[in-house]
Amino acid sequence: YFFYQAFDFITDNSLDGDYHEFGCHKCRTFRMALLEANKHFLQSKMKFYAYDSFEGLPSVNQDHQFGSKWDPGALSTSEDIFKKLILDSGFEFKNIELIKGFYNESLPKIDKNKLYSNRKASLINIDCDLYESAVPVFDHIDSLIQEGTILYIDDYFVGYKGNPKKGVSGAMKEWIK
């Protein structure tokens, strides 16, 4: 329902921009974005960027007290499985770009002008689970945001019993400052 409403907003406001998803485990939300873009006749006008290590979560120094759900390597969907899920859903790869790597390593290496061709984002999906993953993502998206860009923050209150000063919500609050 969220993606349906988001793409209605993008269409109704003639928001010219691309889709960026940070954290693509199981390709579920990425396929939802492709489906809604297709329904709104936007799939050929947009590029779709999938950022993921395709190796699961990184190893971090902090004790998250979440148990094995956030262990290094958890939430892993390989690049091959991700591609298969896209193709099995009837989508093509002509407007899809995969950016592989842990965010603290892969995002600083991106030549934004070259990769994005100076285009902005219409919708950014941040599904990072961990503070350590979210910080480099928030740093990266500054130049992608335009008036009307929708930020979808998954896992905003995950872990830490919803404490807004920790985890992904803590990283976002630091970014906003």
Disulfide bonds with the S-S distance in Angstrom:
none
